[in-house]
């Protein structure tokens, strides 16, 4: 699975303004609603439910909030680079500035895990993460992630 299978250029936000975790999840839910046709409230509620189980802040300024919803037709993601890092209850206590929202159909099974693994693989690349933090342009952010997720010849 490649990033371009579930993220479109319209799903990338270069300088999202949010002052706290709740506001961030609300903003991401609004963008996801526009792209998916599912209500922002349903998306927000699913994300809050998941966060109550444990923070999706994975450390080093990165978070991957995710959830499954019956009304979601296919796996899709929204990426945001925050204007300023915010507190996110991350595993390492560091504030978050790069966030990848991932939503999947309730019955997506292993595909949901494959998409999460794809995002985690991308965000493990320190060079890519540094480049994403240094870029304030949505198109450039999308291009970098799409290029990095291409299969590489052995």
C-alpha positions as CSV (number, residue, x, y, z in Angstrom):
1,X,0.0,0.0,0.0
2,X,1.3,3.5,-0.9
3,X,0.3,6.8,0.6
4,X,-1.2,8.0,-2.7
5,X,-3.7,5.1,-2.4
6,X,-5.4,7.0,0.5
7,X,-4.2,10.6,0.5
8,X,-5.1,13.2,-2.1
9,X,-3.4,16.6,-2.6
10,X,-6.5,18.3,-1.1
11,X,-6.0,16.3,2.1
12,X,-2.7,18.1,2.9
13,X,-2.7,21.2,5.1
14,X,0.5,23.2,5.3
15,X,0.0,25.6,8.2
16,X,-2.8,24.4,10.4
17,X,-3.6,26.7,13.4
18,X,-4.7,24.8,16.5
19,X,-4.0,25.8,20.1
20,X,-4.8,22.4,21.7
21,X,-5.5,18.7,20.9
22,X,-9.3,19.0,20.9
23,X,-9.2,22.0,18.5
24,X,-6.7,20.1,16.3
25,X,-8.9,17.0,16.1
26,X,-11.9,19.2,15.3
27,X,-10.1,21.0,12.5
28,X,-8.9,17.7,11.0
29,X,-12.5,16.3,11.3
30,X,-13.8,19.2,9.4
31,X,-11.3,18.7,6.5
32,X,-12.0,14.9,6.5
33,X,-15.7,15.6,6.4
34,X,-15.4,17.7,3.3
35,X,-13.4,14.9,1.6
36,X,-15.4,11.9,2.7
37,X,-19.0,13.1,3.0
38,X,-19.2,11.8,6.6
39,X,-20.2,14.4,9.2
40,X,-17.4,16.1,11.0
41,X,-19.1,15.3,14.3
42,X,-19.0,11.6,13.6
43,X,-15.4,11.7,12.7
44,X,-14.5,13.9,15.7
45,X,-16.4,11.5,18.1
46,X,-14.5,8.5,16.6
47,X,-11.2,10.2,17.1
48,X,-12.0,11.2,20.7
49,X,-13.1,7.7,21.4
50,X,-9.8,6.4,20.1
51,X,-7.8,9.0,22.1
52,X,-9.5,7.9,25.3
53,X,-7.9,4.4,24.8
54,X,-4.5,6.0,24.7
55,X,-2.8,8.9,22.9
56,X,-2.0,8.5,19.3
57,X,1.0,10.9,19.8
58,X,3.8,8.5,18.9
59,X,6.7,10.7,19.9
60,X,9.2,13.1,18.3
61,X,6.4,15.6,17.5
62,X,4.4,13.1,15.5
63,X,0.8,11.9,15.9
64,X,-1.4,9.5,14.0
65,X,-5.0,9.9,15.2
66,X,-7.1,7.2,13.6
67,X,-10.5,5.5,13.7
68,X,-13.0,3.3,12.0
69,X,-16.4,4.4,10.9
70,X,-19.3,2.6,9.3
71,X,-20.1,5.4,6.9
72,X,-16.5,5.7,5.6
73,X,-16.4,4.1,2.1
74,X,-12.6,3.6,1.8
75,X,-9.4,4.3,3.8
76,X,-8.3,7.9,3.6
77,X,-6.0,10.2,5.3
78,X,-5.4,13.9,6.0
79,X,-2.0,15.2,6.8
80,X,-1.3,18.5,8.6
81,X,1.8,20.4,9.5
82,X,0.9,22.6,12.4
83,X,1.9,26.3,12.5
84,X,3.0,25.8,16.1
85,X,3.6,22.6,18.1
86,X,0.8,21.7,20.6
87,X,0.6,19.5,23.7
88,X,-0.9,16.1,22.6
89,X,-0.2,13.7,25.6
90,X,2.4,12.0,23.4
91,X,4.3,8.9,24.6
92,X,7.5,11.0,25.0
93,X,5.8,14.1,26.3
94,X,6.9,16.2,23.3
95,X,4.5,18.6,21.6
96,X,3.2,17.6,18.2
97,X,3.6,19.5,15.0
98,X,3.1,16.8,12.3
99,X,-0.3,14.9,12.3
100,X,-1.6,12.2,10.1
101,X,-5.3,11.5,10.5
102,X,-6.3,8.1,9.2
103,X,-9.9,6.9,8.8
104,X,-11.1,3.5,7.6
105,X,-14.4,1.6,7.0
106,X,-15.5,-0.4,10.0
107,X,-14.9,-3.6,8.1
108,X,-11.5,-2.7,6.6
109,X,-9.6,-5.3,8.7
110,X,-6.0,-5.7,7.6
111,X,-6.1,-2.8,5.2
112,X,-6.5,-0.4,8.0
113,X,-3.3,-1.8,9.6
114,X,-1.5,-1.7,6.3
115,X,-2.3,2.0,5.9
116,X,-1.2,2.7,9.5
117,X,2.1,0.8,8.8
118,X,2.6,2.9,5.6
119,X,2.2,6.1,7.5
120,X,4.5,4.9,10.3
121,X,7.1,3.9,7.8
122,X,7.1,7.3,6.2
123,X,7.3,9.1,9.5
124,X,10.2,7.0,10.7
125,X,12.4,8.6,8.0
126,X,14.2,11.5,9.8
127,X,15.1,13.2,6.5
128,X,11.5,13.3,5.3
129,X,10.3,14.5,8.7
130,X,12.8,17.3,8.7
131,X,11.8,18.3,5.2
132,X,8.1,18.2,6.1
133,X,8.8,20.5,9.0
134,X,10.7,22.9,6.8
135,X,8.0,23.2,4.1
136,X,5.1,25.5,4.3
137,X,3.4,24.6,1.0
138,X,0.7,21.9,0.7
139,X,1.6,20.8,-2.8
140,X,5.3,20.4,-1.9
141,X,4.3,18.4,1.3
142,X,2.2,16.1,-0.8
143,X,4.9,15.6,-3.4
144,X,7.5,14.8,-0.8
145,X,5.3,12.2,0.9
146,X,4.1,10.7,-2.4
147,X,7.7,10.4,-3.7
148,X,8.9,8.8,-0.5
149,X,6.1,6.2,-0.6
150,X,6.9,5.0,-4.1
151,X,8.3,1.5,-4.2
152,X,12.0,1.6,-4.7
153,X,13.9,-0.7,-7.0
154,X,16.2,-3.1,-5.3
